[in-house]
Amino acid sequence: MSCPTHRLALLLSITALAVGCASGESDKSTDTASGEGEGEGEGEGEGEGEGEDGLPEGMRPLATPSGACPDLTTSGFVTLDSAGQERHATIVVPSAPAGPMSLVFFFHGLMDPGSTPEPTEYMASALDLQAMADATDAVIVLPEAPIYDLFGFQFFLWDIALETDADLILFDDLRACGADQLDLDLARTTAWGFSGGALWTTVMASQRGDAFAAIVEASGGSDISVPIWPEPAAAYETPAHKMPALLMSGGDLDVWPDPSLTIVDFEAATDTLTDQLSADGHTVVRCWHDAGHTITNAGFQLTIDWLLSHTFGEPSPWAGGDLGDDSDWCELVNAGI
């Protein structure tokens, strides 16, 4: 599916906000939660056949929602009680579903609630995700990050330091509620994030890896060191299941807040994650561009192709090394096991 340049330009305007705010990617969520609100069932099965509840063998069981489910059957902005807190998300549902639909979770980056009070609605509109859903028969879920306060500044940012399990439970709840209300093929569930949302995708892959067929990160990575945290944020842990990963970064200028005072180096952080996933046997395609902290048109198109081409437990179509038109900026680092 193609992405018109004017839509991508709107996305790029958001990236300027994400790297220009006062506290940046180093923020943490102040949300708290009690209890996991999830089903246990991690394993290394490669998804052949079906396990309980009709899910592929080795896939994470559906959680029992921690609160009442909102209506997810039509596109729109929803409010739900998750882990005892009021949370929000935007749901994009195909206008005319053609059968069991794939499920894509998109995690937005750091954003200012003053200028963008509903970041998921903004992203859904900026990227025209309704058109994408209609063209690909995919349900797209955009959870909203919690608001974090630091020195008088407020930001939407995921709990990449994983101080609580509230953001994990939000994912569990949306996945379970969606499966209950929509005709979904959960074997084609994927995760996609940019910047702070990509760092959160690393956490999701580490903590919920057995829920995803594949992941995409643009300007993300793992194990970043930020002075306000005693331990690395977006810390990598071996996922419970193999998942192909598409990892993109933007060269020497892919940093926060700027090259003269680099606190987060997304190029280096992406290299770290590449090595970690490869060592654990995941299929990894690594792509480099020189446009800095942004997503290129080629990167956006490749992202959509990647998200819609993977099934839980099945080999990646890219594992054979044929990168097609992307071979001039991407490389198969690890074919996977």
Buried (B, 14 or more C-beta within 10 A) or exposed (E): EEBEEEBBEBBBEBBEBBBEBEBBBBBBBBBEBEEBBBBEBBEEBBBEEEBEEEBBBBBBBBBEBBBEBBEBEEBBBBEBBBBBBEBBBBBBBBEEBEEBBBBBBBBBBBBBEEEBEBBBBBBBBBBBBBBBBBEBBBBBBBBBBBBBEBEEBBBBBBBBBBBBBBBBBBBBBBBBBBBEBBEBBBBBBBBBBBBBBBBBBBBBBBBBBBBBBBBBBBBBBBBBBBEEBEEBBBBBBBBBBBBBBBBBBBBEBBBBBEEEEBBBBBBBBBBBBBBBBBEBBBBBBBBBBEBBBBBBBBBBBBBBBBBBBBBBBBBBBBBEEEBEEBEEBBBBBBBBE
